[in-house]
Amino acid sequence: MMAEKKAYGTVLIKAKAILDFMMSKDSGVTLKDISEGIHAPKSTTLKILNTLSEQNIVWRNEDSKQYYFGTELIGYGRRALADFDISLIALPFLKKLRDETEETVHLGIEQDEKVVYLQKLESPQSINLKSRIGGKLNLYSSAMGKALLATKTAQELDEYFSKEPLRAITDNTVTSISELNRQIQLVKETGYSIDDKENQPEVVCIGAVIQKGQQVYGAFSVSTPSYRLDEKRKQQIIKDVLVTKKEIEEAL
């Protein structure tokens, strides 16, 4: 049996715990907040904070006694975003989803208020899907798009709907803003979205967003012909999609 790998550097692990705790809060936090939040003694927490402060990774407001993220992290964040490719992390999980459902799986990102296909994993039960890597979808009429819309604020949604003409692509395309808002709220509550023959006749897509904290990385969906989708199978695909969403987000 392969020996379990152990993380090296207790101080590094505690420093990350401090940064994770700060990330989870909307504003600055005190030494007391942090030590209680990570279940570490104040003395240990303070030593690590002092070191992080010296490296400009965090800074302390002397009036409020609260700690904030420092400027040193900005460069790291920009480089991480530049290097990051959601496909590399998501692909093994999406292949597993394709194999389990035996349906076509797509991965996409939002770009210029459209969904852009990054990956297409073909079903072994081939159907004629009008999708290709690099192709685009409307946010309002696709499962991936609705999942992405569900991450936006009310103001962002109002701005999107004020600019985006809601044109019917099929007889099933939803073009009512009130109905789309209702569906978006449902996505927030359930974690998954549905394109019910709205982009292509007789094709149903079930999707979910890939998100960690406030960062949205993209979305994915399972596409299936409606004749293969009875209620039992629909519920199983929804379950598979939600499990895949959880697996990818935990891997981020």
C-alpha contacts under 8 A as a table, 3 or more apart, distances in Angstrom:
res1	aa1	res2	aa2	distance
7	A	10	T	7.98
9	G	12	L	5.29
9	G	13	I	6.48
10	T	13	I	5.13
10	T	14	K	6.30
11	V	14	K	5.06
11	V	15	A	6.02
11	V	48	I	7.57
12	L	15	A	4.97
12	L	16	K	6.20
13	I	16	K	5.18
13	I	17	A	6.26
14	K	17	A	4.90
14	K	18	I	6.30
15	A	18	I	5.10
15	A	19	L	6.39
15	A	48	I	6.41
15	A	49	L	7.89
16	K	19	L	5.01
16	K	20	D	5.97
17	A	20	D	5.02
17	A	21	F	6.09
17	A	38	I	6.47
18	I	21	F	5.14
18	I	22	M	6.25
18	I	34	I	6.59
18	I	38	I	6.81
19	L	22	M	5.05
19	L	23	M	6.06
20	D	23	M	5.00
20	D	24	S	6.36
21	F	24	S	5.21
21	F	25	K	6.88
21	F	34	I	6.91
21	F	37	G	6.82
21	F	38	I	7.15
22	M	25	K	5.44
22	M	28	G	7.42
22	M	29	V	6.88
22	M	34	I	7.64
22	M	68	Y	7.49
22	M	69	F	7.87
23	M	26	D	7.60
24	S	213	G	7.79
25	K	28	G	7.34
25	K	29	V	7.67
27	S	68	Y	7.65
28	G	66	Q	5.17
28	G	67	Y	5.25
28	G	68	Y	5.22
29	V	33	D	5.90
29	V	34	I	6.73
29	V	66	Q	4.80
29	V	67	Y	5.32
29	V	68	Y	7.20
30	T	33	D	5.05
30	T	34	I	6.32
30	T	65	K	5.98
30	T	66	Q	4.43
30	T	67	Y	6.05
31	L	34	I	5.21
31	L	35	S	6.10
31	L	42	K	6.96
31	L	45	T	7.35
31	L	46	L	6.89
31	L	65	K	7.83
31	L	66	Q	7.27
31	L	67	Y	7.67
32	K	35	S	5.30
32	K	36	E	6.08
32	K	42	K	6.93
33	D	36	E	5.43
33	D	37	G	5.87
34	I	37	G	4.87
34	I	38	I	6.08
34	I	45	T	7.53
35	S	38	I	5.48
35	S	39	H	5.67
35	S	40	A	5.02
35	S	41	P	5.96
35	S	42	K	5.43
35	S	45	T	5.98
36	E	39	H	4.95
36	E	40	A	6.63
37	G	40	A	7.99
40	A	44	T	6.86
40	A	45	T	6.47
41	P	44	T	5.44
41	P	45	T	6.22
42	K	45	T	5.02
42	K	46	L	5.91
43	S	46	L	5.20
43	S	47	K	6.36
44	T	47	K	5.27
44	T	48	I	6.47
45	T	48	I	5.30
45	T	49	L	6.13
46	L	49	L	4.96
46	L	50	N	6.02
47	K	50	N	5.16
47	K	51	T	6.40
48	I	51	T	5.14
48	I	52	L	6.19
49	L	52	L	4.97
49	L	53	S	5.97
49	L	58	V	7.38
50	N	53	S	4.99
50	N	54	E	6.25
51	T	54	E	5.12
51	T	55	Q	6.53
52	L	55	Q	5.19
52	L	56	N	6.33
52	L	57	I	5.16
52	L	58	V	5.66
52	L	59	W	7.99
53	S	56	N	4.96
53	S	57	I	5.82
53	S	58	V	4.89
53	S	59	W	5.27
53	S	60	R	7.54
53	S	70	G	7.74
54	E	57	I	7.67
55	Q	58	V	7.70
55	Q	72	E	7.45
56	N	59	W	6.47
56	N	70	G	5.09
56	N	71	T	6.23
56	N	72	E	5.37
57	I	69	F	6.08
57	I	70	G	4.49
57	I	71	T	6.65
57	I	72	E	5.29
57	I	73	L	5.95
58	V	67	Y	6.56
58	V	68	Y	5.49
58	V	69	F	4.35
58	V	70	G	4.14
58	V	71	T	7.77
59	W	67	Y	5.58
59	W	68	Y	5.39
59	W	69	F	6.25
59	W	70	G	5.45
60	R	65	K	6.29
60	R	66	Q	5.60
60	R	67	Y	4.42
60	R	68	Y	6.36
61	N	64	S	5.65
61	N	65	K	5.30
61	N	66	Q	5.41
61	N	67	Y	6.36
61	N	68	Y	7.84
62	E	65	K	5.05
62	E	66	Q	7.43
69	F	73	L	7.25
70	G	73	L	6.09
70	G	74	I	7.84
71	T	74	I	5.48
71	T	75	G	7.81
72	E	75	G	6.25
72	E	76	Y	7.21
73	L	76	Y	5.10
73	L	77	G	6.00
74	I	77	G	5.10
74	I	78	R	6.25
75	G	78	R	5.19
75	G	79	R	6.21
76	Y	79	R	5.20
76	Y	80	A	6.01
77	G	80	A	5.06
77	G	81	L	6.20
78	R	81	L	5.24
78	R	82	A	6.19
79	R	82	A	4.97
79	R	83	D	6.09
80	A	83	D	5.18
80	A	84	F	5.80
81	L	84	F	5.08
85	D	88	L	5.74
85	D	89	I	7.37
86	I	89	I	5.48
86	I	90	A	5.96
86	I	217	Y	6.58
86	I	218	G	7.51
87	S	90	A	5.10
87	S	91	L	5.42
87	S	107	L	7.72
87	S	118	L	7.34
87	S	119	Q	7.42
88	L	91	L	5.83
89	I	92	P	7.09
89	I	248	I	7.08
89	I	251	A	7.13
89	I	252	L	7.25
90	A	93	F	5.53
90	A	94	L	6.10
90	A	248	I	5.79
91	L	94	L	5.00
91	L	95	K	6.03
92	P	95	K	5.21
92	P	96	K	6.35
93	F	96	K	5.08
93	F	97	L	6.24
93	F	244	T	6.30
93	F	247	E	7.26
93	F	248	I	6.74
94	L	97	L	4.86
94	L	98	R	6.11
94	L	105	V	6.83
94	L	121	L	7.87
94	L	244	T	7.26
95	K	98	R	5.00
95	K	99	D	6.16
95	K	105	V	7.95
95	K	121	L	6.98
96	K	99	D	5.08
96	K	100	E	6.09
97	L	100	E	5.11
97	L	101	T	6.06
97	L	102	E	7.97
97	L	105	V	7.50
97	L	240	D	6.85
97	L	241	V	7.42
97	L	244	T	6.93
98	R	101	T	5.37
98	R	102	E	5.30
98	R	103	E	5.57
98	R	104	T	6.14
98	R	105	V	5.81
98	R	121	L	6.85
98	R	122	E	7.69
98	R	123	S	6.73
98	R	222	V	7.74
99	D	102	E	5.07
99	D	103	E	7.56
101	T	237	I	6.74
101	T	240	D	7.90
102	E	123	S	5.43
102	E	124	P	6.10
102	E	125	Q	6.81
103	E	122	E	7.07
103	E	123	S	4.36
103	E	124	P	7.09
103	E	125	Q	6.94
103	E	222	V	6.39
103	E	223	S	6.18
103	E	224	T	5.91
104	T	120	K	7.13
104	T	121	L	5.56
104	T	122	E	4.64
104	T	123	S	4.30
104	T	222	V	5.78
104	T	223	S	5.33
104	T	224	T	6.94
105	V	120	K	5.92
105	V	121	L	5.10
105	V	122	E	6.71
105	V	123	S	7.54
105	V	220	F	7.10
105	V	221	S	5.62
105	V	222	V	4.59
105	V	223	S	6.26
106	H	117	Y	6.90
106	H	118	L	7.56
106	H	119	Q	5.57
106	H	120	K	4.65
106	H	121	L	6.33
106	H	220	F	5.38
106	H	221	S	5.34
106	H	222	V	6.61
106	H	223	S	7.85
107	L	117	Y	5.95
107	L	118	L	5.47
107	L	119	Q	4.99
107	L	120	K	6.65
107	L	218	G	7.35
107	L	219	A	5.91
107	L	220	F	4.30
107	L	221	S	6.75
108	G	115	V	5.94
108	G	116	V	5.25
108	G	117	Y	4.39
108	G	118	L	5.04
108	G	119	Q	6.94
108	G	144	M	7.15
108	G	218	G	5.67
108	G	219	A	5.41
108	G	220	F	6.06
109	I	115	V	5.51
109	I	116	V	5.44
109	I	117	Y	6.84
109	I	118	L	7.11
109	I	217	Y	6.97
109	I	218	G	4.31
109	I	219	A	6.22
110	E	113	E	6.16
110	E	114	K	5.53
110	E	115	V	4.66
110	E	116	V	6.21
110	E	145	G	7.82
110	E	148	L	7.47
110	E	218	G	6.66
111	Q	114	K	5.35
111	Q	115	V	6.21
111	Q	116	V	6.50
113	E	138	N	7.69
113	E	139	L	6.87
113	E	160	Y	7.86
114	K	136	K	6.20
114	K	137	L	5.70
114	K	138	N	5.22
114	K	139	L	5.59
114	K	145	G	7.46
115	V	136	K	5.37
115	V	137	L	4.94
115	V	138	N	6.27
115	V	139	L	6.16
115	V	144	M	7.19
115	V	145	G	6.10
116	V	133	I	7.72
116	V	134	G	5.79
116	V	135	G	5.70
116	V	136	K	4.56
116	V	137	L	6.57
117	Y	120	K	7.34
117	Y	131	S	7.86
117	Y	132	R	6.77
117	Y	133	I	4.89
117	Y	134	G	5.09
117	Y	135	G	5.55
117	Y	136	K	6.35
118	L	133	I	5.44
118	L	134	G	6.27
119	Q	133	I	5.81
120	K	131	S	7.94
120	K	132	R	6.97
120	K	133	I	6.49
122	E	126	S	7.12
123	S	126	S	5.41
123	S	127	I	7.71
127	I	225	P	7.52
129	L	200	Q	7.97
130	K	200	Q	7.78
131	S	135	G	6.45
132	R	135	G	5.29
137	L	141	S	7.73
137	L	142	S	6.74
137	L	145	G	7.55
138	N	141	S	5.60
138	N	142	S	6.27
138	N	145	G	6.54
139	L	142	S	5.79
139	L	143	A	7.99
139	L	144	M	7.18
139	L	145	G	3.61
139	L	146	K	5.82
139	L	148	L	7.40
139	L	149	L	6.95
140	Y	145	G	5.95
140	Y	146	K	5.83
140	Y	149	L	7.77
140	Y	166	L	7.51
140	Y	174	V	7.78
140	Y	180	L	7.35
141	S	145	G	6.91
141	S	146	K	7.20
141	S	173	T	6.20
141	S	174	V	6.83
141	S	195	D	6.52
141	S	198	E	5.77
141	S	199	N	6.24
142	S	145	G	4.96
142	S	146	K	6.09
142	S	194	I	7.41
142	S	195	D	5.16
142	S	198	E	7.03
142	S	199	N	6.61
142	S	205	C	7.57
143	A	146	K	5.26
143	A	147	A	6.22
143	A	193	S	5.21
143	A	194	I	4.84
143	A	195	D	4.69
143	A	205	C	5.83
143	A	206	I	5.79
143	A	207	G	5.03
143	A	208	A	7.42
143	A	221	S	6.58
144	M	147	A	5.13
144	M	148	L	6.29
144	M	193	S	7.27
144	M	207	G	5.41
144	M	208	A	6.33
144	M	209	V	6.90
144	M	219	A	5.30
144	M	220	F	5.79
144	M	221	S	6.11
145	G	148	L	5.05
145	G	149	L	6.11
145	G	219	A	7.80
146	K	149	L	4.90
146	K	150	A	6.20
146	K	184	I	6.37
146	K	187	V	7.65
146	K	193	S	6.19
146	K	194	I	7.73
147	A	150	A	5.25
147	A	151	T	7.15
147	A	184	I	7.48
147	A	187	V	6.55
147	A	192	Y	6.76
147	A	193	S	5.63
147	A	207	G	6.75
147	A	208	A	5.35
147	A	209	V	5.17
147	A	219	A	6.90
148	L	151	T	5.52
148	L	152	K	7.36
148	L	209	V	5.96
148	L	218	G	7.38
148	L	219	A	6.82
149	L	152	K	5.47
149	L	157	L	7.20
149	L	184	I	6.81
150	A	184	I	5.16
150	A	185	Q	6.89
150	A	187	V	6.31
150	A	188	K	5.88
151	T	188	K	7.81
151	T	216	V	7.74
152	K	155	Q	7.98
152	K	156	E	5.77
152	K	157	L	6.26
153	T	156	E	5.09
153	T	157	L	6.24
154	A	157	L	5.13
154	A	158	D	6.21
155	Q	158	D	5.08
155	Q	159	E	6.24
156	E	159	E	5.10
156	E	160	Y	6.15
157	L	160	Y	4.97
157	L	161	F	6.11
158	D	161	F	5.26
158	D	162	S	6.04
159	E	162	S	5.12
159	E	163	K	6.49
160	Y	163	K	5.44
160	Y	164	E	5.94
161	F	164	E	5.17
161	F	165	P	7.39
161	F	166	L	8.00
161	F	177	I	7.29
162	S	165	P	7.92
166	L	174	V	7.96
166	L	175	T	5.10
166	L	176	S	7.75
167	R	173	T	7.89
167	R	175	T	6.39
168	A	171	D	6.81
168	A	172	N	7.66
168	A	173	T	5.13
168	A	174	V	7.07
168	A	175	T	6.47
169	I	172	N	7.88
169	I	173	T	5.94
169	I	198	E	6.61
169	I	199	N	5.86
169	I	200	Q	7.63
170	T	173	T	5.41
170	T	197	K	7.30
170	T	198	E	5.59
170	T	199	N	6.20
170	T	200	Q	6.55
170	T	201	P	6.42
171	D	198	E	7.27
172	N	196	D	7.01
172	N	197	K	5.97
172	N	198	E	4.91
173	T	197	K	7.36
173	T	198	E	4.19
173	T	199	N	6.93
174	V	179	E	7.28
174	V	180	L	6.86
174	V	198	E	7.19
175	T	179	E	7.92
175	T	180	L	7.53
176	S	179	E	5.27
176	S	180	L	6.17
177	I	180	L	5.03
177	I	181	N	6.05
178	S	181	N	5.10
178	S	182	R	6.24
179	E	182	R	4.96
179	E	183	Q	6.25
180	L	183	Q	5.00
180	L	184	I	6.05
181	N	184	I	4.97
181	N	185	Q	6.17
182	R	185	Q	5.22
182	R	186	L	6.36
183	Q	186	L	4.96
183	Q	187	V	6.28
183	Q	193	S	7.99
184	I	187	V	5.01
184	I	188	K	6.42
184	I	193	S	7.99
185	Q	188	K	5.09
185	Q	189	E	6.41
186	L	189	E	5.03
186	L	190	T	6.06
187	V	190	T	5.24
187	V	191	G	5.24
187	V	192	Y	5.29
187	V	193	S	5.40
188	K	191	G	5.64
188	K	192	Y	7.79
191	G	208	A	6.43
191	G	209	V	7.91
191	G	242	L	7.07
192	Y	206	I	6.89
192	Y	207	G	5.57
192	Y	208	A	4.76
192	Y	209	V	7.71
192	Y	238	I	7.17
192	Y	241	V	7.63
192	Y	242	L	7.04
193	S	206	I	5.67
193	S	207	G	5.07
193	S	208	A	6.02
194	I	204	V	7.27
194	I	205	C	5.69
194	I	206	I	4.65
194	I	207	G	6.32
195	D	198	E	5.66
195	D	199	N	7.37
195	D	204	V	5.63
195	D	205	C	4.97
195	D	206	I	6.50
196	D	203	V	7.11
196	D	204	V	4.85
196	D	205	C	6.66
197	K	200	Q	5.47
197	K	201	P	5.04
197	K	202	E	5.39
197	K	203	V	4.95
197	K	204	V	5.13
197	K	205	C	7.76
197	K	226	S	7.93
198	E	201	P	6.93
198	E	204	V	7.91
199	N	203	V	7.77
200	Q	203	V	5.65
202	E	225	P	5.60
202	E	226	S	5.21
202	E	227	Y	7.53
203	V	223	S	6.63
203	V	224	T	5.64
203	V	225	P	4.44
203	V	226	S	5.50
204	V	223	S	5.74
204	V	224	T	5.44
204	V	225	P	6.06
204	V	226	S	5.80
205	C	221	S	6.12
205	C	222	V	5.37
205	C	223	S	4.30
205	C	224	T	6.34
206	I	221	S	5.29
206	I	222	V	5.30
206	I	223	S	6.70
206	I	237	I	7.56
206	I	238	I	6.77
206	I	241	V	7.55
207	G	219	A	7.08
207	G	220	F	5.46
207	G	221	S	3.83
207	G	222	V	6.28
207	G	241	V	6.78
208	A	219	A	5.64
208	A	220	F	5.76
208	A	221	S	6.49
208	A	241	V	6.96
208	A	242	L	7.29
208	A	245	K	6.72
209	V	216	V	7.50
209	V	217	Y	7.83
209	V	218	G	5.98
209	V	219	A	4.10
209	V	220	F	6.55
209	V	245	K	7.29
210	I	216	V	6.14
210	I	217	Y	5.51
210	I	218	G	5.27
210	I	219	A	5.26
210	I	220	F	7.63
210	I	245	K	6.33
210	I	248	I	7.27
210	I	249	E	6.33
211	Q	214	Q	7.10
211	Q	215	Q	5.71
211	Q	216	V	4.42
211	Q	217	Y	5.75
211	Q	218	G	7.33
211	Q	249	E	6.48
212	K	215	Q	5.43
212	K	216	V	6.62
212	K	217	Y	7.95
212	K	249	E	6.23
212	K	252	L	7.55
221	S	241	V	7.59
222	V	237	I	7.77
222	V	241	V	7.68
224	T	228	R	6.95
224	T	229	L	7.23
225	P	228	R	5.72
225	P	229	L	6.96
226	S	229	L	5.07
226	S	230	D	7.94
227	Y	230	D	7.54
228	R	233	R	7.98
229	L	232	K	7.91
229	L	233	R	5.70
229	L	234	K	5.74
230	D	233	R	5.43
230	D	234	K	6.08
231	E	234	K	4.96
231	E	235	Q	6.21
232	K	235	Q	5.33
232	K	236	Q	6.39
233	R	236	Q	5.02
233	R	237	I	6.22
234	K	237	I	5.23
234	K	238	I	6.23
235	Q	238	I	5.03
235	Q	239	K	6.19
236	Q	239	K	5.04
236	Q	240	D	6.18
237	I	240	D	4.92
237	I	241	V	6.03
238	I	241	V	5.09
238	I	242	L	6.24
239	K	242	L	5.24
239	K	243	V	6.22
240	D	243	V	5.15
240	D	244	T	6.13
241	V	244	T	5.08
241	V	245	K	6.11
242	L	245	K	5.00
242	L	246	K	6.27
243	V	246	K	5.18
243	V	247	E	6.22
244	T	247	E	5.02
244	T	248	I	6.14
245	K	248	I	5.35
245	K	249	E	6.15
246	K	249	E	5.24
246	K	250	E	6.08
247	E	250	E	5.22
247	E	251	A	6.29
248	I	251	A	5.08
248	I	252	L	6.50
249	E	252	L	5.25
